[in-house]
Amino acid sequence: MKKLICWLFLLPVSVCFAQTASTIHEQAIVVDTHGDILFNQIKSGIDIGQLQPTGNFDLVRAKKGGLDVQVFSIWCDETGGFAVANREIDSLYSLIKRYPQQIALVKNAKELLQAVKDKKLAAMIGVEGGHMIENDLAKLDALAKRGMIYLTLTWNNSTSWASSAADETSGKVKPAAAGLNELGKKVVRRLNELGVLVDLSHIGEKTFFDAIQTSSKPVLVSHSCVYALNPVARNLKDEQIKAVGKNGGVISLNFYSGFLDSTFDAKQKRFLAKYSDELKTLSNKYGRSNAIDTLIALHRQDADATRPSIELLVDHIDYIVKLIGVDHVGLGADFDGAESFPLGMDSVADYPKVTAALLKRGYSTAAIEKILGGNFVRLLKANGR
């Protein structure tokens, strides 16, 4: 009917396309399986219930972007643990208590669908790093009780029971010691019993195959991309992608420029070198990570020149779809966990641009709905949630 109306009134094709993309986005369940705002919220004390001038997430922009489900990452580096994880979960609980009409904690597919029906953001919890259970299955159980719906087996640091991609590729973990040991396999089996998704982002290749062979349930890869398009340790090789497809799992694409674009690192190095004196001053004042964010904000035009097109994100989606099918792809932006994303993708408010890019590439409405969130909902159900 909309195509007929556009033809009758001779509206430009671009207007018809925008109407179609908007309708698809509005009707779909849009899920982001990985966002890092909670750590930043604790560190800075900001209220993400209100519109923020910096960062990539708040409830206002989530609403604007049609985001229905946010899996909030519980993250700390190897110096933190169970106590830090609980502090971040507390901060999410506090946010929900302050804004009960806008956001609700959900722990399964049924509650997720109810929150969407109630027009609330469905908040879910993903724990990014097995070091936070501190080698204790009772602490794993405790995090699950608080709402953990996935556990990323490692972050960049290995645990005593699982080796990370960073450590396997750097040689820090020797091949004979790589992968899951018996405790690691117990962790995976316990996750299966609890209905908590086994998340295979960040883990080493040996750990990956040990985990997928141990798991009796379909797995999640919460925020990774395709190695064949950009050969970095955090991305998945073809055999890993095929293994996820065979397992029935879902790979959520990371939006970070450094994982999408094989030319990004070189471009960023040139950008940082151009402003090296300024970077040094800012690093002494704020620390290097915050200094880079500040430098990007100060020199936006030059920084934007390093960012890839959103088309490259769709290239990674295309690659996985062609290899294992559209039922195994999702979105895990890594917003607030990285400093650069595709042009135009500045926050969760920009999610409609992903829908438009998929439609432009020729994806059907049904396929787009699966990629935006339908596949993740299916995965929850397959894990008994």
C-alpha positions, 0 to 999 in steps of 0.5 A: 500500500505504501508503494502505491501511495508513493507512486500515486503522489509521485513522491521521491523514491528516497522518501518511500525508502525512508518510510519503509525503513522506519516502519521495519525498525519500529516493528522489529525488536531491536537488541544490542547485546553489548554496551559498556555504559555501567562502568562509565556511569560508576566512574563519572557519576552521570545519570544515564536516565537523562540526555548526556552530552558525551558517550554513546548511551542514555535512556533518551537516546535509546528511545530515539533510536528505537532500541528495545533491549540493552544488554548492559555489560558488567566489566572490569579489568583483571584488578577487579572481581566479584565485588566490582561486578555487584557494584555495577549491577547495583548501579543498574538496579538503581537506574531502574528504580529511578526510572521505572516507567522507562526501563525494566530488568528482564531475565528471560524472553517472556519478560523481554517481550512484556517490557517491549509491549509496555514500551520500556527498555528491557535491561539485561545483564551480561558479565564480561569476564570470567575472572569476576566469578573468582574461580567460585561456582557459588559466585557464578550462581549468585550473579545468575540470581541477580540477572546475569544472562550471559558470561563472557568466559574471559576478557582480554586477561586469561583466567586460571581455567580459560585462555583469552584471545589476547594471551593466546595470540601474544604467546603469554599462554603457551599452546599446551596450556591454552583452552579450558581446563576441567574447572572451565568445563564445569563453568560451561556446564553450570552455565548451561544448567542455569540457562545462562548464555555461554559468550565466546567473545574475547576468548582464544581459539583453543578456548573457543572450540573447547567451549563450543564442544562442551556446551549443550546449548547454543552459544552467543558471541556478544561483540565480535566481527569477521577475521577474513575481513579484518585479521585481528585476534578478537574477530572470528575465523571461518571455522569458528563462524561455521561452528557457531552456525552448527551449534545454533548460536548467534554472532553479534557484530561489534561496531568498533572501527578497529574490528571492522576496518583493516585500515583503521589502525594505520589511520588512527596512528597517523591521527594520533601522531599529528597531535602527539604533543597535545595527546601527551599533555592530555594523557598526563592530565586524564590518562591515555584512554580518556585523552584519546576520547578528548582529542577526538572531540577536539579534532572531530573532522580529522577523527571522522576521516579515520572512521569507516562507512556503515557499509563496512558493518553490513559487509561483515553481516553479509559475510556471516549470512553467506557462510552460515545463514541469516539465523545466526547474526545479531548486533552488539555495538560495544558502545561506550567500550571503544573510541571509534564507530562507523560514520553516523553511528555516534550513539544508540540513537543511530540504530535506525541507520543500521536498518536502512543500510540493511534494507539498502543492501537488499535484505528482506523485512523478515531477515532484518527483523532477525538480525535486529533482535529476533535471533537473540530472542530465539537464542534466549528461548533455546537456552531455557530463558 
